[in-house]
């Protein structure tokens, strides 16, 4: 995962715990998870639209005029 090993992830988690605090850490994780979920959904929709557009272009290029 991006070249991070377990020690690096632990250091990042400890730094986030100190900066954000233990009370806000679950909220931050939830917000980050929601953002990642929305990004994946958007990228999947964009890929679907691109595929539909390719199919339309192929259909239009093969149809006689």
Helices and strands as residue ranges (DSSP letters): H 6-20, H 22-62
